[in-house]
Amino acid sequence: MNLLSKYAATGIVLAAITTSPVSAAGTHPVTGEALAADQTFTYRLLDEHSSVDPQIVEDVNGSELVRDLFEGLMNQNAAGELVPGVATHFETNDAKNVYTFHLRDNAKWSDGKPVTAHDFVFAWRRLADPETASPYSWFADLMSIEGVGPVMKGEASPDTLGVRAVDDHTLEVRLTASLPYFPAMTTHASTFPSPSWTIKAHGKEWTKPGNIVSNGAYILTEHVPQERSVRERNPSYWNNGATILEKVVSLVINDENTALTRYLAGELDKTEIPAGQYPRLSKEHPDQAKSFPRLCNYYYTFNLSDSGPKAFKDVRVRKALSFALDRNIITDDVLQGGQFQAYTFTPAATANFDVPDVDFAGLTQAQRDAKATELMAAAGYGSDNPLKFKMLYNTSEGHKKIAIAMTQMWKQKLGVEIELANMEWKTFLDVRGKQDFELARGAWCGDYNEASTFLDLLTSQSGYNDGKYNNAEVDKLMQGAKTMSDPSGNYTRVEQILAEEMPVIPVYHYTGVFMLNTALKGWPFGNVEQNWYSRNLYKVAE
């Protein structure tokens, strides 16, 4: 059963998590496996994370850290299903526009203070408050919280937001739409509680080791920007007795081949497999090389704002570039990790999403190439007037290989002349967010398992619509989908519009492709969102 469809009833009580401390004999309390003496998990990050502030973090790597340091209302298990977090259970009305969460009374912050409903109210108001300048404030709007629009525009006080603490352990949320999947949205980092007293005392410095107060299974004990972050067990965490890993170390290693070398030398427990190397590594290390579907897409976005190139305002140019892209070469020759060619923005792995038929997906590559040539010529570009533009991606050997392959296809088939540019992650996000680009790489991993987590990105009001695509029908369809019991028809139509107007070039849909130490157990391969928690991992003795 899909994780969202389980919560159709008006009253929901989720299974409790029991606290069972690791036995003194050094065995796993459930499986009986002999545990390793050293319970340290070390893994590689491509870039420095954006933040560990729940209301500021905006990237996947940063969210991984935040899930260890903080705990929201709900968590996910290894299959991606909802399980209790700070909330033991919740209930909703028949209309599914009022949700009441009941918080456990033994949840504590790392400084010993109790976690209360007031901490969530503070965090959610903070998320929507324009003074916070959260890059994820739009998520509050996506959650349809009552009063969120005026608050985000600065027209109303954050106090008017439709969230209140009924008492210390009861949180009520009022929505302007019927959202049956709302509880699943509370697994997202931006909805996690924040310690008001610590933020008041330290301001923007509150997330530094020594200052930070958190309520998750781990505390941040070390952070060297662009180098490493260390988090260690939080003895105040309500379920600390069930945590096995003592320490989690993330190392920033920009070069994926260097990271692989360090993994094979035993310095890392996990690292991504460089593009093209999965076939070899899966033969040499079949028990360590992993590939499985993920809820993520990889695309390139056109700058359609006033600052974007005139050529991209012509849909014929956009479609020609998309059609001429041989996605099979990208997935089968460049990446070789089981990735899926993408002709829609939403991945097939998305719950309750049937991939719709879009015209160009049904053509052979030869037919797409021929159509691309016709479209480019009709738009006035050819050998005597080649299309020229700059293509931006964030620094990564894999992204570079993909970009080179794409430019070679376009050069060979359409005579396009492209200048490639790469940037460090935070700079890249800033430049793309300011529309200071022509064509830029994009990727998105679902914040919850429903098609709207992808398609809402291309609505005119989305904070991550960096290309500034604007289509009134798309906005209307996505708004209407929020109140529909079955919005699949709306999603199909939106995907068809995207294929007709091509504001983005879908390239492929992700698989998780990495090396994992055989001693590390508990990885949630069945969770397509890949929301993993270090407290669920452990190392066995070898």
C-alpha positions in Angstrom: 0.0 0.0 0.0 1.2 3.4 -0.8 2.4 5.4 2.2 -0.1 8.2 1.6 -3.1 6.0 1.1 -2.7 4.6 4.6 -3.9 7.7 6.3 -7.4 8.1 4.8 -9.2 7.7 8.1 -10.0 10.6 10.4 -8.2 9.2 13.4 -4.7 7.7 13.1 -2.6 6.1 15.7 0.9 5.1 14.4 2.8 2.2 15.8 5.0 3.2 18.7 8.8 2.8 18.5 10.1 1.0 21.5 13.4 1.9 23.2 15.6 -1.1 23.5 19.2 -0.4 24.5 22.1 -2.3 22.8 23.0 -5.2 24.9 26.3 -5.2 26.8 27.4 -8.3 24.9 27.9 -6.2 21.8 25.2 -7.7 19.7 22.3 -6.0 17.8 19.2 -6.1 20.1 16.9 -7.2 17.3 19.0 -9.2 14.8 21.6 -10.6 17.2 24.5 -9.7 14.9 27.8 -9.1 16.5 28.5 -5.4 16.5 31.8 -3.8 15.5 33.8 -2.2 18.3 34.1 1.1 16.4 30.7 2.5 15.5 31.8 5.4 13.3 30.2 6.0 9.9 32.3 8.0 7.5 31.0 9.1 4.1 31.8 11.5 1.3 30.0 14.7 0.3 30.6 16.3 -3.1 30.2 19.9 -1.8 29.9 21.8 1.5 26.3 21.7 2.7 24.2 24.8 2.5 23.3 24.9 6.2 22.2 22.9 9.2 19.5 25.4 10.1 16.3 23.5 9.4 14.6 26.6 8.0 17.6 27.6 5.8 19.0 24.3 4.5 18.2 23.8 0.8 20.2 20.9 -0.5 20.1 17.1 -0.2 23.4 16.8 1.6 22.5 19.4 4.2 19.2 17.7 4.8 21.0 14.5 5.6 22.8 16.3 8.4 19.7 18.0 9.6 17.8 14.7 9.8 20.5 13.5 12.3 20.6 16.7 14.3 16.9 17.4 14.4 13.7 15.4 14.5 10.4 16.5 13.0 6.8 15.4 13.7 7.1 12.3 11.5 9.9 10.1 10.3 10.2 7.5 7.6 11.1 3.8 7.9 13.2 1.8 5.5 10.3 1.4 3.1 9.5 5.1 3.0 6.4 4.7 5.2 5.5 7.2 7.9 6.5 6.4 11.5 6.4 8.5 14.6 9.0 11.2 15.3 8.4 13.8 17.9 4.7 13.1 17.3 3.4 9.7 18.5 0.2 10.0 16.3 -2.0 12.5 14.5 -5.6 12.8 13.5 -7.5 14.8 10.9 -11.0 15.8 10.1 -13.1 14.5 7.2 -12.1 17.4 5.0 -8.4 16.7 5.7 -7.7 20.4 6.2 -7.2 20.3 10.0 -4.4 18.1 11.4 -3.7 17.6 15.1 -0.4 16.1 16.1 0.2 14.6 19.6 3.7 15.0 20.8 5.6 12.6 23.0 6.3 13.9 26.5 9.8 12.5 26.7 11.3 14.4 23.7 14.1 16.7 24.8 16.5 19.2 23.3 20.3 18.5 23.7 20.4 21.1 26.5 17.8 19.1 28.4 14.8 21.4 27.7 11.6 19.6 26.7 10.5 19.7 23.0 7.0 21.3 22.9 4.4 22.2 20.3 5.6 25.8 20.8 8.9 24.9 19.2 7.1 23.8 16.0 5.0 26.9 16.0 8.1 29.0 16.3 9.9 27.1 13.5 6.9 27.2 11.0 6.4 30.9 11.6 10.1 31.4 11.1 9.9 29.5 7.8 7.2 31.7 6.4 8.5 35.0 7.9 10.2 37.0 5.1 12.7 38.3 7.6 14.2 34.8 7.8 14.8 34.9 4.1 14.4 31.1 3.9 15.2 29.7 0.5 12.5 27.1 1.3 9.8 29.5 2.5 7.7 28.5 -0.6 7.4 25.0 1.0 5.2 26.6 3.7 3.0 27.9 0.9 3.0 24.4 -0.7 1.7 23.0 2.6 -1.3 25.3 2.2 -1.1 26.5 5.8 -3.9 29.0 6.6 -2.7 32.6 6.3 0.7 31.7 4.8 0.4 33.9 1.7 0.0 37.3 3.5 2.7 36.3 6.0 5.2 35.5 3.2 4.4 38.8 1.5 5.0 40.7 4.7 1.4 41.8 4.8 0.5 39.9 8.0 2.3 39.0 11.2 3.7 35.4 11.4 1.5 35.1 14.5 -1.5 34.8 12.1 -0.2 31.6 10.5 -2.7 28.7 10.9 -0.6 26.7 13.4 -1.0 26.8 17.1 0.0 24.9 20.3 -3.2 23.7 21.9 -0.9 22.8 24.8 2.7 21.8 25.2 2.1 18.4 23.5 -0.6 19.1 21.0 0.0 20.9 17.7 -3.0 22.0 15.5 -2.5 22.9 11.8 -5.2 24.5 9.7 -5.0 24.3 6.0 -6.7 26.1 3.1 -6.9 23.0 1.0 -7.6 19.3 1.6 -4.2 17.6 1.6 -4.3 13.9 2.4 -0.5 13.7 2.0 0.1 16.6 4.5 1.6 14.3 7.2 4.2 13.1 4.7 5.3 16.7 4.2 6.3 16.9 7.8 9.3 14.6 7.2 10.9 17.5 5.4 13.7 19.4 7.1 12.1 22.8 6.8 9.3 21.7 9.1 11.6 20.6 11.9 11.5 22.5 15.2 14.0 25.2 16.1 15.2 26.4 19.6 14.0 30.0 19.9 16.2 30.7 22.9 19.4 29.6 21.2 18.6 31.5 18.0 17.9 34.6 20.1 21.2 34.2 22.0 23.5 33.5 19.0 21.7 34.9 15.9 23.1 33.4 12.7 25.9 31.8 14.7 23.5 29.5 16.5 24.3 26.4 14.3 28.0 26.4 15.1 29.4 23.6 17.3 29.2 24.7 20.9 26.2 27.0 20.2 23.8 24.6 18.5 21.0 23.0 20.4 19.2 20.2 18.6 16.6 17.5 19.3 17.7 14.7 17.0 19.7 11.6 17.7 23.0 13.4 17.2 24.7 16.7 18.1 27.1 18.7 15.9 30.6 18.5 17.5 32.8 19.7 14.7 32.5 21.6 11.5 35.4 22.7 9.3 33.9 24.4 6.2 34.7 22.7 2.9 36.4 19.9 4.8 34.4 17.9 7.4 31.5 17.8 9.8 31.2 15.5 12.8 28.1 14.6 14.7 28.0 12.4 17.8 25.2 10.7 19.8 22.9 13.0 21.7 22.3 11.5 25.1 19.2 13.6 25.6 17.5 12.1 22.5 14.3 10.3 23.6 15.3 7.1 21.9 19.0 7.3 22.5 19.0 3.7 23.9 18.2 2.3 20.5 20.9 4.2 18.7 24.0 2.2 17.8 26.3 4.4 15.7 28.3 6.6 18.0 29.7 9.1 15.5 29.0 10.2 11.9 31.7 11.9 9.9 31.0 13.6 6.5 34.0 14.6 4.4 33.9 17.1 1.6 35.8 15.5 -1.3 35.1 17.4 -4.6 36.8 14.8 -6.9 34.8 11.6 -7.2 37.7 9.5 -8.3 39.7 10.6 -5.3 36.8 9.7 -3.1 36.6 6.2 -4.7 40.3 5.7 -4.1 39.9 6.6 -0.5 36.9 4.3 -0.2 38.8 1.4 -1.6 41.6 2.2 0.9 39.2 1.8 3.7 39.0 5.5 4.6 35.3 5.8 3.8 32.2 3.7 4.4 30.2 5.2 1.5 30.9 7.2 -1.6 29.2 7.7 -5.0 30.4 5.7 -8.0 32.0 7.9 -10.7 30.1 8.1 -14.0 30.7 5.0 -16.2 32.4 2.9 -13.5 29.4 1.0 -12.1 29.7 -2.0 -14.5 33.3 -2.6 -13.5 32.8 -2.1 -9.8 29.7 -4.2 -9.6 31.8 -7.1 -11.0 34.8 -6.5 -8.8 32.8 -5.7 -5.7 29.3 -7.1 -6.2 28.5 -6.9 -2.5 29.5 -3.2 -2.2 28.4 -1.6 -5.5 24.7 -0.5 -5.3 22.2 0.8 -7.8 18.5 1.3 -7.1 15.7 3.8 -8.2 15.6 7.2 -6.5 12.9 9.8 -6.4 15.0 12.4 -8.2 15.3 14.0 -11.7 18.2 15.6 -13.6 17.4 18.4 -16.1 18.6 21.6 -17.6 16.5 24.7 -17.3 16.3 27.6 -19.8 16.4 31.1 -18.5 13.1 32.4 -19.7 13.2 35.6 -17.6 13.8 39.0 -19.1 17.5 38.5 -18.5 17.5 35.3 -20.6 18.7 35.0 -24.2 16.2 35.9 -26.9 16.8 32.6 -28.6 15.3 30.7 -25.7 12.1 32.6 -25.9 11.4 30.6 -29.1 9.8 27.3 -28.2 11.2 25.8 -31.4 14.8 26.3 -30.2 14.0 24.8 -26.8 12.3 21.8 -28.4 15.1 21.3 -30.9 17.7 21.1 -28.1 15.6 18.6 -26.2 14.8 16.5 -29.2 18.5 16.3 -30.3 19.6 15.0 -26.9 20.2 11.3 -27.1 19.3 10.3 -23.5 20.3 6.7 -24.1 23.9 7.8 -24.6 23.8 9.7 -21.3 22.4 6.8 -19.3 24.0 3.8 -21.0 27.4 5.2 -22.2 28.2 8.0 -19.9 26.6 7.1 -16.5 26.2 3.3 -16.8 24.5 3.1 -13.4 21.0 2.0 -14.3 19.6 5.5 -14.6 16.4 6.0 -16.6 16.0 8.2 -19.7 13.6 11.1 -18.9 11.0 12.5 -21.2 8.8 13.7 -18.4 9.8 15.9 -15.4 8.3 13.5 -12.8 10.1 10.2 -12.3 8.2 6.9 -12.8 9.2 5.9 -9.2 6.8 8.5 -7.8 3.9 7.1 -5.9 0.5 6.9 -7.8 2.1 8.5 -10.9 1.5 6.8 -14.3 4.0 8.2 -16.7 1.9 9.9 -19.4 2.4 9.6 -23.2 4.2 12.7 -24.5 4.7 12.9 -28.3 8.5 13.2 -28.5 9.0 10.2 -26.2 7.3 7.9 -28.7 9.7 8.9 -31.6 12.9 7.1 -32.5 16.1 9.1 -31.9 16.5 9.5 -35.6 13.0 10.9 -35.9 13.7 13.3 -33.0 17.0 14.4 -34.6 15.2 15.1 -37.9 12.5 17.1 -36.2 15.2 19.0 -34.2 16.9 20.0 -37.4 13.6 21.3 -38.9 12.7 23.3 -35.8 16.2 24.9 -35.6 16.1 25.9 -39.2 12.5 27.3 -38.8 13.8 29.4 -35.9 16.5 30.9 -38.2 19.6 29.0 -37.0 22.0 27.0 -39.1 25.6 26.8 -40.3 25.5 30.5 -41.4 23.9 31.6 -38.2 24.7 29.2 -35.4 22.9 29.3 -32.1 25.4 30.3 -29.3 24.8 30.2 -25.5 26.5 29.5 -22.2 25.8 26.3 -20.3 26.3 26.3 -16.5 26.7 23.3 -14.1 28.0 22.9 -10.5 31.5 21.4 -10.2 31.5 17.7 -10.5 33.3 15.3 -12.8 30.0 13.5 -13.5 28.1 16.7 -14.4 31.1 17.7 -16.6 30.9 14.5 -18.6 27.2 14.9 -19.1 27.6 18.5 -20.2 30.3 17.6 -22.6 28.3 14.8 -24.1 25.3 17.1 -24.5 27.3 19.9 -26.2 28.9 17.4 -28.6 25.5 16.1 -29.6 24.2 19.6 -30.2 27.3 20.7 -32.1 27.3 17.7 -34.3 23.5 17.6 -35.1 22.6 21.3 -35.0 25.8 23.2 -35.3 25.3 24.9 -31.9 28.3 26.6 -30.3 28.3 26.3 -26.5 30.5 27.7 -23.8 30.7 25.5 -20.7 31.1 27.0 -17.2 31.1 25.3 -13.8 30.8 26.8 -10.3 31.1 25.7 -6.7 27.8 24.6 -5.2 26.8 27.7 -3.1 27.9 30.1 -5.9 26.0 28.1 -8.4 22.8 28.2 -6.4 23.1 32.0 -6.0 23.8 32.6 -9.7 21.0 30.4 -10.8 18.6 31.9 -8.3 19.3 35.4 -9.6 18.7 34.3 -13.2 22.3 35.1 -14.1 22.6 32.2 -16.5 21.4 31.1 -20.0 21.1 27.3 -19.6 21.7 25.7 -16.2 21.8 22.3 -14.7 19.0 21.4 -12.3 18.1 18.4 -10.2 15.4 17.7 -7.7 14.8 15.0 -5.2 11.2 14.8 -4.0 10.4 16.4 -0.6 7.5 13.9 -0.3 6.4 11.0 -2.5 3.7 12.6 -4.7 4.0 14.1 -8.2 3.3 17.7 -7.0 6.7 17.8 -5.3 8.1 17.9 -8.9 5.5 19.7 -10.9 5.0 22.5 -8.4 8.6 23.5 -9.1 7.5 24.8 -12.5 4.6 26.9 -11.3 5.1 30.7 -11.6 5.2 31.2 -7.8 7.7 28.4 -7.0 10.9 29.6 -5.2 12.9 27.1 -7.3 11.5 28.0 -10.7 14.9 29.5 -11.5 14.0 29.7 -15.2 11.0 31.8 -14.4 8.7 29.7 -16.6 5.1 31.1 -16.4 2.1 29.2 -17.7 -1.4 30.1 -16.3 -2.8 26.7 -17.2 -0.1 24.9 -15.3 -0.7 27.1 -12.3 -4.4 26.5 -12.4 -4.0 22.7 -12.8 -1.5 22.4 -10.0 -3.7 24.6 -7.7 -6.7 22.4 -8.6 -4.8 19.2 -7.9 -4.5 20.2 -4.3 -8.2 19.6 -3.6 -8.7 16.6 -5.8 -9.0 13.0 -4.5 -7.4 11.8 -7.8 -5.2 14.6 -9.4 -3.6 12.2 -11.9 -5.4 13.8 -14.8 -4.1 17.2 -13.9 -0.6 15.9 -13.6 -0.8 14.2 -17.0 -1.9 17.4 -18.6 0.9 19.4 -16.9 3.5 17.0 -18.2 1.9 17.3 -21.7 2.2 21.1 -21.5 5.8 20.8 -20.4 6.5 18.6 -23.4 4.8 21.1 -25.7 6.6 24.2 -24.3 9.8 22.6 -23.0 10.8 25.1 -20.3 13.2 22.5 -19.1 15.1 19.6 -20.7 14.5 16.4 -18.7 17.6 14.3 -19.1 17.4 11.3 -16.8 15.8 10.0 -13.6 18.2 9.0 -10.9 19.3 5.8 -9.4 21.3 5.6 -6.1 24.7 4.5 -7.4 27.3 4.2 -4.6 29.8 2.0 -2.9 28.8 0.9 0.6 31.0 -0.9 3.2 29.6 -4.4 3.8 30.0 -3.9 7.5 27.4 -1.0 7.5 23.9 -2.3 7.9 20.4 -0.8 7.9 20.6 1.3 4.7 17.0 2.0 3.5 17.3 0.8 -0.1 13.5 0.5 -0.3 13.0 4.2 0.4 13.0 5.9 -3.0 13.2 9.3 -1.3 16.4 8.1 0.5 15.5 9.8 3.7 18.1 7.9 5.8 18.8 8.4 9.5 22.1 7.5 11.0 20.4 6.2 14.2 19.0 3.3 12.1 22.4 2.3 10.8 25.0 0.1 12.5 28.3 -1.7 11.9 28.7 -5.4 12.3 32.0 -7.1 13.3 33.9 -8.5 10.4 
